[in-house]
Amino acid sequence: MTSTDNAGNASKPAAKDPWELPDVSGLVVGVLGGTGDQGRGLAYRLARAGQKVIIGSRAAERARAAADELGLGIEGADNAECARRSDIVIVAVPWDGHAKTLESLREELTGKLVVDCVNPLGFDKQGAYALKPEEGSAAQQAAALLPDSRVTAAFHHLSAVLLQDTSVEEIDTDVMVLGEVRADTDLVQALAGRIPGMRGVFAGRLRNAHQVESLVANLISVNRRYKAHAGLRVTDV
């Protein structure tokens, strides 16, 4: 809404409250790679918060078995069906299968809001270290492979152990959300906020995704040294 000043001149529209987020409770969330630790954990937490969730896997039988084990109304399907039936699709597949999986689902993911949470990492005797894809990041690779999808990036820094621990009521962490369109990042922030203790924070455009993905290597080092399940909090926002 545009307001006017005392002289009758039009003034700038009021700035939108960055914490005014949409209602996503009625959206169906698909999790590609939902049989892996991270995917299962996210599926469980979102379903526990009341979200309709579909787990996707290359093998529908494996997805259905994981869904039955988790309960909470979660369904299992092959990746293509999962993508078709979902409004928001979280990509939680292993890095080495990232490109191949997305290439195979380009049609099913057309028009979908895609949330990439994949961390390109390598491991050696010194621990975890970040890899840099040719496109710049996993999220940018996803955007290149899915030109007709709305690609965002989020959920990189979550402990799969905590996500799957049924005795843990809240996940005390912020989720850094990246993307090109505010309406899309708002939806992802709102989705993160459905999980008790969690908050979605806008963290820039996809060109900034590499350092967010890479930070997981540092968190792995923190966790190993301190026997922890570290998360992140952004202060003063």
N, C-alpha and C positions, 0 to 999 in steps of 0.2 A: 504494500500500500504506500502510495506517495503522499506525503504531507505538504502543507504550505506554511510559510512563515507569516509573521504579522503583516507584511506588505503584500501578501497574496501571491508571492512567488513560490513556485514548486521547489521543494527541497528533495534531497536524495532519499530513496526508500530506506526505512530502518534496517539496519544490519540484521541478518538472520542469526538467531541464537545458535551457536555451534552444537549445543547439547539438546536442541529440539530435533528429535529423531523419529522416524516413522514407526508405525506398528507393523512388526514382521511376524506376529504370532500365527497368522493364518497361512504363511508360506511353507511350501514343502522344500526341505533341504536334502539334497543328495550328497553322499560322501563317496567319491571315487577313491578306491584304496581303503575302503571302510573295514576291511578285514585285518589291516595292519594295526600296530599299536596306536599310532596317532589318530588314524581314521576311526578306529573303534572308540577311542576315548572321546573324540569330538561328537560322534554319533550318540554315545551314551549321555554326555552332558546336555546336549541340545534336546534330546528326547526327554530327559529327566526334567528339563525346564518347560516341557509342554509342546515342543516343536514336533511336527510330523517329519520323520527322518526315514530315508531310504539308503541302505548301504549298497554300494556297487562293487563288483569284483569281476575279473575276467571270467570266473566260473560262477554261474548263478547259484549252484548248489552250495558253494562255499559261502557266498553272501547270505543265503537264507539260513545256513547253520549258525553263522555269527549273529544274525538278527534274532534268531530264536533264543540264543544264549543270553543276549542282552535284554530282551523283552521290551517293555515300555512302548509297545506298539510299533517298534522299528520293523521295517520290511527289508528283505534282501532281493537283489536282482542282478542281472549282468550289467556291466557298465553302460551299455547303450540304453537299456530300459531305464536305468537309474537316471541318466542324463535327460531322457525324454520326459520323464514324469516329474522332474524337480523344477522349482522356480529359481533356487540358488544351488549351485553345484560347487562343493568344496573339493579341490584337488589335493589328495593326500597320498599320492602314489610314490614309490621310491624314485629317486632322482634318475637312476639309470633307465627307468621305463617311462619317464615324464613325456618326452617328445612323441614317442611311438603311441602312447595312450591317447594323447590329445589329438594327434593327426587322425587316428581312427574314429574319433568322436566329433569331428568338426561339424558334421551335419546335425547331429543330435544336440550339440551345444549352441547352435545358431540362435541368437537372441537371448541366450541365458546369461544371468549374472554368475560369473565364474570367480571363485575365490581360491587363489593359488597359495598353498601354505608349504610348498616344497622347499627344502634347504639343500642346495648343491654343496655337498661336503665330501672330502676325502679323509682317509684315516691311515696313519702310519704309526711307528713305534713312539712318536712324540705326541700322539693324540689326534684330535680332529683339526682340520684346516679347511678354509673356504675354497671352493672352486668358482671360477668366473666363466659362465657360459658365453659363447660367442655373441649372443644377443644382449648380454650385460647382466642378466639375472634369470632365474626360473620364471618369474612373472612376466618379464619381457619376452621370453621365449614363448610362453603361453599366448601372449597378445599377438605375436607374429604368426603363430600357428592357428589362431582362432580369430581371424579378422572380423567375423560377424558376431562375435560374442562380446560381452561387457566384462573385461578382465580387471580384477582387483587382486590385492595381495594382503593376507592377514593370517593370524593364528600360527606364526612361526615359532614363538618362544615358549610354548606350553609344554609342561612335563607330561608325557604320556602316562607315566606312573600315577601322577595325581589325578589325571583325567579319568583313569579307569578304576581308581580306588573308591569303592562304594561307601566307605566310611567318611570320606572327605566331603563336607557339606558345601564349602566355598573354595573357589580357586582364586587366591589373592594375587592378581596380576592385571596389568593393562595389556591390551592387544593393539599393536601398531597396524593401522589400516592404510593402504596406499591405493591410489587409483586416479584416473583421469577425470571422472565425472562425479561431482559432489553428491548427486542423488544416489549414485551407486555406493560410494563410500559410506554415506549415511545409513544405507540399508545394512551394510556389513557391520558398522559400529553398533547398530541396534541389535543385530543378531548376537554379537559378542556380549552385549549387555544383558541378554536373556539368561546367561549363566551366572549364578550368584557369585559375588566377589569379583567379577570380571568387568572390565570397561574397555570399550573401543575408542581409540584416539587416532584422529587423522594424522598421518605422518608423511604426507607428500605424494608426489606423482610416482608412476611406475619406474621412472629413471632412477629413483632413490631406493629401489627394492634391493639392490645387491648388498648394501651394507646392513640392511635389516636381516636378510637371509644369512649373511655371513656371521652375524653376532651370535648365532647359535653355537658356533665353534667355541666362542669364549664362554658361553654358559655351560657347555659340556665340561670345560676345564674347571669352572667354578664348582660344578656339581661333584666332580671327581675329588677335588681337593677337600671340600667341606662336607662331603657325604650329604648333599642337599638336593632339592628339586627347585632350583632357583627360577624366579620369574622376574618381570620388570615392572617398575612403577614410574610414570612420568610425573614429575612434581610441578606444582604451581599452575596446573590447568584443571 
